[in-house]
Amino acid sequence: MQVSELFLLSLTSKNARKIVSTRKFKSTGTCFDFSNNSGISKLFFEEWSQEIEVVRWAFRKPPVSEEIVSAEILNITGIDSPCRITINPDSGIPIIWCDSDLKKVFPSFIHRYFCDLFNVPTDVQISMDLNHLHKLPNTDFVKNVRITGLETNAHLVNSFFDTVSVSYCAILDSWIHGDVSLDSSLFKVENICLYGSEYFTIEHLLRFEGKHAFLSQSHLTVQDIIRFIHHWIDGRGFKNLETLMIFTSAEDNFSDRIPEEIELKPWDLVKRPYGFYVRSAMRDFLGFSPFMQDCSKAQDVERKEDGLLATVLLGDNTFIFNVWRDTDPKAVVRNEILLEMQVSELFLLSLTSKKARKIVSTRKFKSTGTCFDFSDNSGISELSFEEWREDIEVVRWAFRKPPVSEEIVSTEILNVDGIDSSCRITINPYSGIPTIWCSSRLKKVFPSFIHRYFCDLFNVPTDVQISMNLNHLHSLPDVKFVKNVKLAGFETNAKLVDSFLNTVTVSNCAMLNTEIRGDLSLDSSLLKIDNICLYNSKCFTVEHLLRFEGRHVFLSRSHLTVQEIVRFIQHWIDGKGLQSLETLVLFSQVEDNFSERIPEEIELKPWDPAKRPSGFYMRSAMRDFLGLSPLMYDCSKAEDVERKEDGLLATVLLGDNTFIFNVWRDTDPKAPFQGGNEWIRGRIR
């Protein structure tokens, strides 16, 4: 369901509201839009890079042409108020039609209701045409405001900013007609952006008390700019200023004329770095602006009272003034360098000293975890860092001397489990990944040490995940529990699989991406893992399947026959096992035609909408196994079987050589769908 549909559903009853509130969103906030000339206002939901319209409202009766889909009694500030609801036929957005006496309280009510419903930030943000100032709800504080409309009278601007305190940002996207007061509270807002700033005089600029100002279509002249610079140098204002950007429509040539009037000093790298960090507010004003402005060829001015530097960047009709607020220019340089460094470089830097480690640990990452890779035939192991859509290799290691051909860039003494061990470090010339060469006596403890060190350094999840070739079982560190394991290699002996899984407890997922030679034990711990995936499952017999105790199983290149699948279904119907099973997906290499032969052997019942929904939610483990699989399986044309002991349903989806078995564990078939993001790349989590 869309956000607007969920919102509408929540109005129908307290139970519906409770159900809808279980749906979670990652939101940066909400925004009112009062700019519509038709008298209809809107509430938008901000979800990172997009705005999603939720609801509209107006204070009058709905048009006769619009069908009323619901009439609700809303309790607004203690008063039960009848409201009619229609649905816009083009957008599908609900419109609430209210009595006019709710004008001042309804927006605040709907905002508070929505924020409580989805637990999103309660900051008030407004986009409005000040010619509709009567629509403004009862609010004294807003975080951000955007003034829209073709033109706006200056006295309305003065009135708005004197009435409402704007704590963060004001964007004026309207031509202001008349004189804005020199005492307007607009000039006290932290960040201001004026896309049509013809009315903005030098007197307004000299009274600005905020941090960032962006002026487009300005009429400020060279002499005005020079006066501003002298004002700043003399310390007569602008105590908070960080960035001023002016794009003027005047015909003055700033780049030639300003240096004639102001003494500008060339860049001194001892006093400041070359790059100026563009703050988020200014990046928003500019659109896709640079994260860092190159100031290496720009010139500076210095404030007399405290020696504070500001850099002046000039174009023909462009003036940018960046104030260096950071007291330690070395810290700025350091932060710039850290932002540019790869994870592997940061890791290597952290090994050089305690101070370096402390500095590196300030760099933050959004990570789903780390993963060991012991599958390399050369005896070199790896640690990779999972950052949402990609795996980033961090470090490699081996327990021998480095090859003579590789240059040793560092020799470090690492304290591994209380033992000071000399290790040599080389850099792979192609990938840039460091390789640590250690003594063989560290084989069992070094991987755990490097994993713990890395997780502490960047504060990432400590779950152990392993990708390995069991023919290199000697590479396995001292570890009893792992979250996920992926077994790689061309082929692996079944005894090694049994030995490994009987030694190491896998709590979430096992993926076998190798051909298993020999017979897997029927008592193998593989059958007790929650989620298993065998990309070559010739070794996996019906006896293994009947003993599976987990939730999800994916079998590719299976040799199970129609009769064996029929036996599995009957086993499940009779309640003889598979008590935790949720999904079985099987792709067979046998030439049986499942879609024709299985219905001949098992009684399948057509879909009953009263017993289950049409779509089966595919859990994350199965989506990882299948790749970009559908988040929801359409089971409206599929048929069901019912377990005798408790009436639990399972849906059977059949293809020529495909068998999918979905068990409906949800006790309430009407429960809301709780899906995640199907486009996040599959991985073993």
C-alpha positions as semicolon CSV with decimal commas, in nm:
position;residue;x (nm);y (nm);z (nm)
1;M;0,000;0,000;0,000
2;Q;0,104;0,358;-0,068
3;V;0,154;0,599;0,223
4;S;-0,168;0,783;0,131
5;E;-0,364;0,454;0,131
6;L;-0,220;0,355;0,469
7;F;-0,310;0,698;0,607
8;L;-0,669;0,666;0,482
9;L;-0,698;0,313;0,617
10;S;-0,581;0,431;0,961
11;L;-0,881;0,665;0,987
12;T;-1,135;0,385;0,968
13;S;-1,089;0,242;1,322
14;K;-0,854;0,225;1,620
15;N;-0,763;-0,132;1,525
16;A;-0,677;-0,024;1,170
17;R;-0,461;0,260;1,305
18;K;-0,274;0,016;1,530
19;I;-0,209;-0,219;1,235
20;V;-0,097;0,062;1,002
21;S;0,143;0,200;1,266
22;T;0,349;-0,122;1,238
23;R;0,467;-0,010;0,892
24;K;0,805;0,162;0,928
25;F;0,959;0,428;0,705
26;K;1,296;0,602;0,690
27;S;1,185;0,962;0,674
28;T;1,354;1,301;0,693
29;G;1,024;1,469;0,788
30;T;0,699;1,610;0,654
31;C;0,604;1,929;0,471
32;F;0,285;2,134;0,439
33;D;0,203;2,286;0,100
34;F;-0,030;2,589;0,117
35;S;0,058;2,722;-0,229
36;N;-0,240;2,590;-0,425
37;N;-0,472;2,860;-0,562
38;S;-0,777;2,630;-0,545
39;G;-0,780;2,645;-0,165
40;I;-0,666;2,284;-0,132
41;S;-0,370;2,226;0,103
42;K;-0,140;1,925;0,103
43;L;0,083;1,724;0,337
44;F;0,395;1,559;0,194
45;F;0,610;1,284;0,344
46;E;0,984;1,318;0,279
47;E;1,159;0,985;0,220
48;W;1,523;1,070;0,145
49;S;1,539;1,171;-0,221
50;Q;1,166;1,202;-0,289
51;E;0,853;1,370;-0,158
52;I;0,543;1,151;-0,132
53;E;0,205;1,321;-0,117
54;V;-0,011;1,184;0,166
55;V;-0,335;1,381;0,196
56;R;-0,509;1,699;0,081
57;W;-0,775;1,904;0,256
58;A;-1,006;2,200;0,199
59;F;-1,254;2,388;0,416
60;R;-1,573;2,360;0,212
61;K;-1,814;2,101;0,078
62;P;-1,680;1,864;-0,188
63;P;-1,779;1,927;-0,551
64;V;-2,095;1,746;-0,660
65;S;-1,891;1,569;-0,930
66;E;-1,670;1,391;-0,674
67;E;-1,788;1,070;-0,512
68;I;-1,771;1,064;-0,131
69;V;-1,597;0,741;-0,031
70;S;-1,619;0,794;0,344
71;A;-1,768;1,022;0,605
72;E;-1,556;1,028;0,922
73;I;-1,599;1,190;1,263
74;L;-1,253;1,325;1,350
75;N;-1,179;1,438;1,705
76;I;-0,989;1,762;1,648
77;T;-0,863;1,933;1,964
78;G;-1,142;1,771;2,163
79;I;-1,421;1,854;1,917
80;D;-1,589;1,579;1,710
81;S;-1,602;1,719;1,357
82;P;-1,774;1,548;1,061
83;C;-1,551;1,535;0,752
84;R;-1,616;1,394;0,406
85;I;-1,345;1,215;0,210
86;T;-1,306;1,183;-0,167
87;I;-1,028;1,029;-0,375
88;N;-0,858;1,222;-0,654
89;P;-0,916;1,002;-0,963
90;D;-0,580;1,093;-1,121
91;S;-0,339;1,073;-0,826
92;G;-0,533;0,846;-0,589
93;I;-0,466;1,096;-0,306
94;P;-0,747;1,131;-0,047
95;I;-0,902;1,478;0,004
96;I;-1,064;1,562;0,338
97;W;-1,342;1,825;0,319
98;C;-1,390;2,006;0,654
99;D;-1,587;2,290;0,808
100;S;-1,428;2,634;0,772
101;D;-1,413;2,681;1,149
102;L;-1,127;2,423;1,155
103;K;-0,892;2,632;0,938
104;K;-0,646;2,722;1,213
105;V;-0,637;2,385;1,391
106;F;-0,681;2,118;1,123
107;P;-0,327;2,136;0,968
108;S;-0,165;2,094;1,310
109;F;-0,402;1,808;1,390
110;I;-0,331;1,621;1,065
111;H;0,046;1,677;1,103
112;R;0,050;1,550;1,462
113;Y;-0,169;1,254;1,368
114;F;0,058;1,155;1,079
115;C;0,382;1,191;1,279
116;D;0,239;0,981;1,563
117;L;0,110;0,720;1,317
118;F;0,445;0,655;1,148
119;N;0,682;0,783;1,420
120;V;0,849;1,040;1,191
121;P;1,022;1,369;1,289
122;T;0,774;1,634;1,405
123;D;0,959;1,940;1,270
124;V;0,714;2,165;1,086
125;Q;0,812;2,254;0,729
126;I;0,597;2,476;0,509
127;S;0,575;2,564;0,142
128;M;0,328;2,846;0,082
129;D;0,216;3,142;-0,124
130;L;0,194;3,433;0,121
131;N;-0,106;3,563;-0,072
132;H;-0,282;3,272;0,106
133;L;-0,150;3,372;0,448
134;H;-0,496;3,307;0,594
135;K;-0,426;2,935;0,550
136;L;-0,136;2,945;0,794
137;P;-0,215;2,717;1,090
138;N;-0,168;2,811;1,452
139;T;0,209;2,770;1,472
140;D;0,480;2,994;1,613
141;F;0,781;2,785;1,507
142;V;0,878;2,610;1,184
143;K;1,205;2,450;1,085
144;N;1,202;2,538;0,714
145;V;0,986;2,755;0,493
146;R;0,965;2,804;0,116
147;I;0,778;3,112;-0,009
148;T;0,631;3,047;-0,356
149;G;0,414;3,235;-0,602
150;L;0,482;3,465;-0,896
151;E;0,510;3,773;-0,675
152;T;0,459;3,858;-0,309
153;N;0,409;4,192;-0,139
154;A;0,694;4,285;0,094
155;H;0,460;4,366;0,383
156;L;0,339;4,003;0,375
157;V;0,700;3,886;0,404
158;N;0,756;4,119;0,700
159;S;0,433;4,002;0,864
160;F;0,510;3,631;0,817
161;F;0,865;3,640;0,955
162;D;0,760;3,861;1,246
163;T;0,484;3,610;1,333
164;V;0,661;3,279;1,272
165;S;1,010;3,192;1,399
166;V;1,207;2,994;1,135
167;S;1,479;2,793;1,305
168;Y;1,681;2,663;1,010
169;C;1,612;2,765;0,652
170;A;1,405;3,013;0,449
171;I;1,382;2,990;0,069
172;L;1,209;3,277;-0,114
173;D;1,118;3,156;-0,460
174;S;0,894;3,453;-0,537
175;W;0,957;3,805;-0,667
176;I;0,913;4,042;-0,371
177;H;0,729;4,362;-0,458
178;G;0,801;4,659;-0,229
179;D;1,052;4,717;0,050
180;V;1,138;4,443;0,295
181;S;1,192;4,593;0,641
182;L;1,554;4,633;0,748
183;D;1,448;4,487;1,083
184;S;1,278;4,183;0,929
185;S;1,334;3,855;1,113
186;L;1,419;3,706;0,773
187;F;1,775;3,827;0,831
188;K;1,797;3,634;1,157
189;V;1,730;3,296;0,993
190;E;2,035;3,070;0,988
191;N;2,016;2,989;0,615
192;I;1,845;3,207;0,355
193;C;1,808;3,158;-0,017
194;L;1,659;3,432;-0,237
195;Y;1,613;3,321;-0,597
196;G;1,495;3,667;-0,701
197;S;1,682;3,913;-0,480
198;E;1,647;4,244;-0,666
199;Y;1,491;4,398;-0,353
200;F;1,780;4,282;-0,131
201;T;2,000;4,588;-0,079
202;I;2,341;4,630;0,079
203;E;2,165;4,755;0,393
204;H;1,980;4,425;0,419
205;L;2,303;4,233;0,369
206;L;2,489;4,424;0,642
207;R;2,213;4,324;0,887
208;F;2,227;3,950;0,809
209;E;2,289;3,752;1,129
210;G;2,278;3,395;0,993
211;K;2,537;3,152;0,861
212;H;2,462;3,100;0,490
213;A;2,309;3,335;0,232
214;F;2,243;3,264;-0,136
215;L;2,135;3,557;-0,354
216;S;2,034;3,508;-0,716
217;Q;1,946;3,786;-0,967
218;S;2,100;4,035;-0,725
219;H;2,129;4,408;-0,799
220;L;2,425;4,457;-0,566
221;T;2,709;4,649;-0,731
222;V;3,087;4,626;-0,703
223;Q;3,082;4,916;-0,456
224;D;2,819;4,735;-0,247
225;I;3,035;4,421;-0,238
226;I;3,343;4,621;-0,141
227;R;3,148;4,784;0,138
228;F;3,041;4,439;0,262
229;I;3,402;4,310;0,261
230;H;3,528;4,614;0,458
231;H;3,242;4,570;0,702
232;W;3,350;4,208;0,762
233;I;3,724;4,291;0,783
234;D;3,655;4,562;1,040
235;G;3,453;4,318;1,252
236;R;3,136;4,529;1,244
237;G;2,902;4,234;1,199
238;F;2,862;3,887;1,047
239;K;2,975;3,705;1,362
240;N;2,811;3,383;1,236
241;L;2,866;3,411;0,859
242;E;3,015;3,106;0,688
243;T;2,918;3,139;0,321
244;L;2,778;3,414;0,101
245;M;2,705;3,344;-0,267
246;I;2,587;3,624;-0,496
247;F;2,489;3,587;-0,861
248;T;2,418;3,935;-0,990
249;S;2,233;4,065;-1,293
250;A;2,429;4,392;-1,279
251;E;2,688;4,456;-1,549
252;D;2,980;4,506;-1,310
253;N;3,284;4,284;-1,372
254;F;3,359;4,154;-1,024
255;S;3,672;3,957;-1,114
256;D;3,851;4,267;-1,249
257;R;3,719;4,547;-1,032
258;I;3,707;4,405;-0,677
259;P;4,084;4,325;-0,662
260;E;4,147;4,690;-0,755
261;E;3,960;4,808;-0,445
262;I;4,044;4,539;-0,185
263;E;4,384;4,398;-0,091
264;L;4,356;4,023;-0,148
265;K;4,626;3,783;-0,025
266;P;4,724;3,467;-0,216
267;W;4,660;3,125;-0,062
268;D;4,891;3,038;0,226
269;L;4,873;2,662;0,280
270;V;5,005;2,703;0,634
271;K;4,697;2,907;0,727
272;R;4,420;2,715;0,552
273;P;4,357;2,408;0,334
274;Y;4,286;2,431;-0,036
275;G;3,930;2,295;-0,023
276;F;3,632;2,458;0,149
277;Y;3,365;2,217;0,272
278;V;3,026;2,328;0,132
279;R;2,766;2,290;0,407
280;S;2,444;2,097;0,342
281;A;2,220;2,407;0,331
282;M;2,429;2,564;0,053
283;R;2,438;2,235;-0,140
284;D;2,057;2,230;-0,125
285;F;2,039;2,587;-0,258
286;L;2,279;2,512;-0,543
287;G;2,136;2,172;-0,634
288;F;2,419;1,942;-0,744
289;S;2,696;2,160;-0,609
290;P;3,046;2,035;-0,526
291;F;3,093;1,879;-0,186
292;M;3,422;2,067;-0,165
293;Q;3,512;2,398;-0,335
294;D;3,865;2,426;-0,470
295;C;4,009;2,745;-0,317
296;S;4,375;2,683;-0,410
297;K;4,372;2,960;-0,674
298;A;4,144;3,194;-0,480
299;Q;4,262;3,484;-0,262
300;D;4,192;3,572;0,098
301;V;4,108;3,859;0,330
302;E;4,180;3,864;0,704
303;R;3,963;4,004;0,982
304;K;4,153;4,258;1,191
305;E;4,023;4,171;1,537
306;D;4,099;3,797;1,540
307;G;4,286;3,706;1,220
308;L;3,993;3,500;1,088
309;L;4,036;3,423;0,718
310;A;3,779;3,440;0,440
311;T;3,834;3,332;0,081
312;V;3,700;3,538;-0,209
313;L;3,608;3,358;-0,534
314;L;3,523;3,589;-0,823
315;G;3,359;3,557;-1,163
316;D;3,234;3,826;-1,400
317;N;2,902;3,847;-1,212
318;T;2,967;3,601;-0,932
319;F;3,089;3,663;-0,579
320;I;3,152;3,384;-0,327
321;F;3,275;3,455;0,024
322;N;3,380;3,155;0,236
323;V;3,474;3,209;0,601
324;W;3,717;2,961;0,757
325;R;3,551;2,894;1,092
326;D;3,761;2,588;1,179
327;T;4,034;2,704;1,416
328;D;4,270;2,422;1,320
329;P;4,337;2,416;0,946
330;K;4,527;2,090;0,990
331;A;4,208;1,927;1,118
332;V;4,023;2,040;0,806
333;V;4,295;1,895;0,584
334;R;4,287;1,574;0,785
335;N;3,910;1,539;0,748
336;E;3,935;1,602;0,373
337;I;4,196;1,329;0,343
338;L;3,989;1,084;0,548
339;L;3,687;1,143;0,323
340;E;3,893;1,060;0,015
341;M;4,058;0,744;0,156
342;Q;3,937;0,392;0,081
343;V;3,842;0,160;0,370
344;S;4,156;-0,050;0,312
345;E;4,374;0,264;0,328
346;L;4,206;0,379;0,649
347;F;4,257;0,035;0,801
348;L;4,627;0,039;0,712
349;L;4,669;0,392;0,848
350;S;4,509;0,289;1,178
351;L;4,787;0,034;1,236
352;T;5,061;0,296;1,242
353;S;4,989;0,446;1,588
354;K;4,726;0,484;1,860
355;K;4,669;0,845;1,751
356;A;4,615;0,738;1,390
357;R;4,367;0,473;1,506
358;K;4,175;0,734;1,707
359;I;4,160;0,969;1,406
360;V;4,050;0,692;1,165
361;S;3,774;0,580;1,403
362;T;3,598;0,917;1,349
363;R;3,510;0,807;0,993
364;K;3,158;0,658;0,995
365;F;3,012;0,398;0,762
366;K;2,669;0,241;0,716
367;S;2,748;-0,129;0,715
368;T;2,558;-0,457;0,732
369;G;2,868;-0,639;0,860
370;T;3,193;-0,806;0,760
371;C;3,280;-1,135;0,595
372;F;3,586;-1,365;0,599
373;D;3,689;-1,528;0,271
374;F;3,902;-1,842;0,307
375;S;3,833;-1,974;-0,045
376;D;4,155;-1,861;-0,219
377;N;4,375;-2,150;-0,332
378;S;4,693;-1,947;-0,275
379;G;4,649;-1,958;0,103
380;I;4,569;-1,587;0,121
381;S;4,259;-1,502;0,325
382;E;4,051;-1,183;0,306
383;L;3,823;-0,965;0,517
384;S;3,550;-0,777;0,329
385;F;3,332;-0,494;0,452
386;E;2,965;-0,495;0,350
387;E;2,834;-0,147;0,270
388;W;2,472;-0,193;0,156
389;R;2,504;-0,256;-0,217
390;E;2,867;-0,364;-0,241
391;D;3,136;-0,569;-0,069
392;I;3,454;-0,369;-0,010
393;E;3,773;-0,568;0,040
394;V;3,971;-0,438;0,340
395;V;4,274;-0,656;0,406
396;R;4,436;-0,987;0,312
397;W;4,671;-1,206;0,513
398;A;4,882;-1,519;0,482
399;F;5,095;-1,717;0,724
400;R;5,432;-1,716;0,546
401;K;5,701;-1,477;0,430
402;P;5,606;-1,234;0,151
403;P;5,727;-1,310;-0,204
404;V;6,063;-1,153;-0,292
405;S;5,891;-0,968;-0,579
406;E;5,665;-0,770;-0,344
407;E;5,794;-0,456;-0,177
408;I;5,748;-0,442;0,201
409;V;5,593;-0,103;0,282
410;S;5,578;-0,151;0,659
411;T;5,680;-0,381;0,939
412;E;5,440;-0,368;1,234
413;I;5,442;-0,527;1,578
414;L;5,083;-0,641;1,634
415;N;4,967;-0,754;1,976
416;V;4,759;-1,058;1,889
417;D;4,587;-1,210;2,193
418;G;4,862;-1,087;2,423
419;I;5,149;-1,193;2,195
420;D;5,362;-0,927;2,022
421;S;5,407;-1,057;1,669
422;S;5,617;-0,906;1,393
423;C;5,419;-0,879;1,067
424;R;5,525;-0,749;0,727
425;I;5,285;-0,555;0,505
426;T;5,281;-0,529;0,127
427;I;5,038;-0,353;-0,108
428;N;4,886;-0,531;-0,407
429;P;4,989;-0,314;-0,706
430;Y;4,660;-0,376;-0,890
431;S;4,393;-0,355;-0,619
432;G;4,576;-0,142;-0,363
433;I;4,470;-0,387;-0,089
434;P;4,722;-0,442;0,192
435;T;4,843;-0,796;0,266
436;I;4,972;-0,881;0,615
437;W;5,230;-1,162;0,624
438;C;5,235;-1,336;0,964
439;S;5,395;-1,623;1,148
440;S;5,220;-1,958;1,103
441;R;5,175;-1,985;1,481
442;L;4,899;-1,719;1,451
443;K;4,680;-1,924;1,214
444;K;4,403;-1,996;1,464
445;V;4,391;-1,655;1,635
446;F;4,479;-1,395;1,371
447;P;4,143;-1,393;1,179
448;S;3,947;-1,336;1,501
449;F;4,193;-1,063;1,604
450;I;4,169;-0,877;1,272
451;H;3,787;-0,909;1,272
452;R;3,754;-0,777;1,627
453;Y;4,002;-0,496;1,553
454;F;3,812;-0,385;1,241
455;C;3,466;-0,397;1,405
456;D;3,594;-0,191;1,700
457;L;3,763;0,057;1,465
458;F;3,452;0,140;1,262
459;N;3,182;0,033;1,508
460;V;3,022;-0,219;1,269
461;P;2,822;-0,537;1,353
462;T;3,038;-0,815;1,498
463;D;2,850;-1,113;1,349
464;V;3,097;-1,359;1,197
465;Q;3,029;-1,447;0,833
466;I;3,250;-1,684;0,637
467;S;3,301;-1,776;0,272
468;M;3,538;-2,071;0,239
469;N;3,656;-2,373;0,047
470;L;3,640;-2,670;0,286
471;N;3,947;-2,815;0,118
472;H;4,122;-2,533;0,311
473;L;3,961;-2,628;0,641
474;H;4,296;-2,572;0,812
475;S;4,244;-2,195;0,748
476;L;3,940;-2,191;0,976
477;P;4,002;-1,976;1,285
478;D;3,905;-2,070;1,640
479;V;3,535;-1,995;1,612
480;K;3,237;-2,193;1,740
481;F;2,953;-1,975;1,612
482;V;2,896;-1,797;1,280
483;K;2,590;-1,617;1,150
484;N;2,626;-1,709;0,782
485;V;2,850;-1,939;0,584
486;K;2,906;-1,983;0,212
487;L;3,090;-2,297;0,100
488;A;3,271;-2,242;-0,230
489;G;3,494;-2,452;-0,458
490;F;3,445;-2,682;-0,755
491;E;3,363;-2,983;-0,538
492;T;3,370;-3,077;-0,171
493;N;3,367;-3,412;0,005
494;A;3,046;-3,475;0,201
495;K;3,249;-3,580;0,507
496;L;3,412;-3,235;0,519
497;V;3,068;-3,070;0,508
498;D;2,943;-3,286;0,794
499;S;3,262;-3,229;0,994
500;F;3,251;-2,852;0,947
501;L;2,882;-2,811;1,035
502;N;2,913;-3,041;1,336
503;T;3,203;-2,825;1,462
504;V;3,065;-2,477;1,388
505;T;2,711;-2,365;1,475
506;V;2,552;-2,160;1,193
507;S;2,276;-1,941;1,336
508;N;2,114;-1,801;1,021
509;C;2,215;-1,919;0,675
510;A;2,427;-2,176;0,488
511;M;2,484;-2,150;0,114
512;L;2,655;-2,444;-0,057
513;N;2,791;-2,324;-0,389
514;T;2,988;-2,640;-0,454
515;E;2,915;-2,994;-0,575
516;I;2,903;-3,234;-0,280
517;R;3,075;-3,566;-0,347
518;G;2,957;-3,860;-0,139
519;D;2,665;-3,903;0,097
520;L;2,563;-3,632;0,341
521;S;2,479;-3,771;0,683
522;L;2,107;-3,786;0,757
523;D;2,195;-3,641;1,097
524;S;2,398;-3,353;0,950
525;S;2,369;-3,021;1,131
526;L;2,302;-2,869;0,788
527;L;1,940;-2,982;0,831
528;K;1,904;-2,778;1,153
529;I;2,003;-2,441;1,002
530;D;1,725;-2,185;0,957
531;N;1,800;-2,110;0,591
532;I;1,988;-2,338;0,351
533;C;2,066;-2,301;-0,017
534;L;2,223;-2,575;-0,232
535;Y;2,303;-2,460;-0,584
536;N;2,397;-2,819;-0,677
537;S;2,171;-3,041;-0,469
538;K;2,216;-3,386;-0,630
539;C;2,333;-3,513;-0,290
540;F;2,017;-3,388;-0,116
541;T;1,770;-3,678;-0,109
542;V;1,408;-3,693;0,000
543;E;1,530;-3,842;0,331
544;H;1,733;-3,524;0,394
545;L;1,432;-3,309;0,302
546;L;1,200;-3,492;0,542
547;R;1,450;-3,430;0,825
548;F;1,490;-3,055;0,755
549;E;1,418;-2,853;1,072
550;G;1,470;-2,499;0,937
551;R;1,245;-2,241;0,772
552;H;1,365;-2,189;0,415
553;V;1,530;-2,430;0,173
554;F;1,639;-2,365;-0,187
555;L;1,745;-2,663;-0,401
556;S;1,885;-2,614;-0,751
557;R;1,977;-2,896;-0,993
558;S;1,782;-3,136;-0,772
559;H;1,733;-3,507;-0,854
560;L;1,410;-3,539;-0,656
561;T;1,132;-3,710;-0,855
562;V;0,757;-3,655;-0,867
563;Q;0,700;-3,949;-0,632
564;E;0,950;-3,809;-0,381
565;I;0,784;-3,466;-0,390
566;V;0,443;-3,629;-0,343
567;R;0,590;-3,812;-0,043
568;F;0,717;-3,480;0,096
569;I;0,373;-3,314;0,058
570;Q;0,197;-3,607;0,224
571;H;0,455;-3,602;0,506
572;W;0,375;-3,234;0,567
573;I;-0,006;-3,286;0,545
574;D;0,015;-3,568;0,801
575;G;0,214;-3,345;1,039
576;K;0,505;-3,589;1,063
577;G;0,774;-3,319;1,052
578;L;0,879;-2,990;0,889
579;Q;0,718;-2,800;1,175
580;S;0,915;-2,478;1,107
581;L;0,908;-2,483;0,726
582;E;0,797;-2,164;0,551
583;T;0,931;-2,196;0,195
584;L;1,073;-2,470;-0,026
585;V;1,191;-2,376;-0,375
586;L;1,311;-2,664;-0,594
587;F;1,448;-2,666;-0,951
588;S;1,484;-3,024;-1,073
589;Q;1,706;-3,183;-1,337
590;V;1,480;-3,486;-1,354
591;E;1,257;-3,504;-1,663
592;D;0,929;-3,536;-1,469
593;N;0,654;-3,288;-1,557
594;F;0,560;-3,157;-1,214
595;S;0,272;-2,934;-1,327
596;E;0,079;-3,228;-1,476
597;R;0,179;-3,525;-1,260
598;I;0,169;-3,387;-0,903
599;P;-0,204;-3,283;-0,920
600;E;-0,278;-3,643;-1,024
601;E;-0,126;-3,773;-0,699
602;I;-0,228;-3,508;-0,442
603;E;-0,567;-3,340;-0,390
604;L;-0,510;-2,965;-0,435
605;K;-0,772;-2,707;-0,337
606;P;-0,829;-2,383;-0,532
607;W;-0,756;-2,048;-0,365
608;D;-1,010;-1,944;-0,103
609;P;-0,979;-1,564;-0,039
610;A;-1,144;-1,611;0,301
611;K;-0,855;-1,832;0,417
612;R;-0,545;-1,659;0,278
613;P;-0,439;-1,352;0,077
614;S;-0,339;-1,367;-0,288
615;G;0,027;-1,271;-0,239
616;F;0,291;-1,460;-0,042
617;Y;0,564;-1,242;0,108
618;M;0,907;-1,380;0,013
619;R;1,141;-1,358;0,314
620;S;1,484;-1,197;0,281
621;A;1,679;-1,526;0,288
622;M;1,488;-1,663;-0,010
623;R;1,525;-1,335;-0,200
624;D;1,901;-1,359;-0,147
625;F;1,906;-1,717;-0,277
626;L;1,696;-1,632;-0,583
627;G;1,867;-1,301;-0,665
628;L;1,625;-1,028;-0,774
629;S;1,320;-1,241;-0,707
630;P;0,975;-1,092;-0,661
631;L;0,912;-0,954;-0,316
632;M;0,562;-1,099;-0,335
633;Y;0,462;-1,424;-0,508
634;D;0,121;-1,410;-0,679
635;C;-0,062;-1,715;-0,544
636;S;-0,410;-1,623;-0,669
637;K;-0,402;-1,894;-0,938
638;A;-0,210;-2,147;-0,730
639;E;-0,370;-2,430;-0,532
640;D;-0,341;-2,530;-0,167
641;V;-0,302;-2,824;0,066
642;E;-0,413;-2,826;0,432
643;R;-0,234;-2,985;0,728
644;K;-0,464;-3,225;0,910
645;E;-0,363;-3,155;1,269
646;D;-0,412;-2,777;1,273
647;G;-0,559;-2,667;0,937
648;L;-0,240;-2,483;0,840
649;L;-0,238;-2,399;0,468
650;A;0,044;-2,432;0,216
651;T;0,033;-2,316;-0,144
652;V;0,183;-2,528;-0,424
653;L;0,321;-2,351;-0,734
654;L;0,418;-2,584;-1,018
655;G;0,618;-2,561;-1,338
656;D;0,749;-2,834;-1,567
657;N;1,053;-2,888;-1,344
658;T;0,980;-2,634;-1,071
659;F;0,818;-2,692;-0,734
660;I;0,751;-2,412;-0,482
661;F;0,587;-2,481;-0,147
662;N;0,480;-2,175;0,058
663;V;0,345;-2,227;0,411
664;W;0,106;-1,961;0,545
665;R;0,243;-1,908;0,896
666;D;0,059;-1,579;0,954
667;T;-0,246;-1,657;1,166
668;D;-0,429;-1,353;1,027
669;P;-0,451;-1,365;0,644
670;K;-0,556;-0,997;0,651
671;A;-0,240;-0,884;0,831
672;P;-0,068;-0,588;0,657
673;F;0,222;-0,658;0,426
674;Q;0,555;-0,584;0,598
675;G;0,789;-0,586;0,300
676;G;1,139;-0,446;0,280
677;N;1,338;-0,304;-0,010
678;E;1,359;-0,567;-0,285
679;W;1,628;-0,376;-0,473
680;I;1,896;-0,403;-0,204
681;R;2,146;-0,649;-0,345
682;G;2,113;-1,003;-0,215
683;R;2,374;-1,120;0,032
684;I;2,401;-1,377;0,310
685;R;2,274;-1,201;0,622
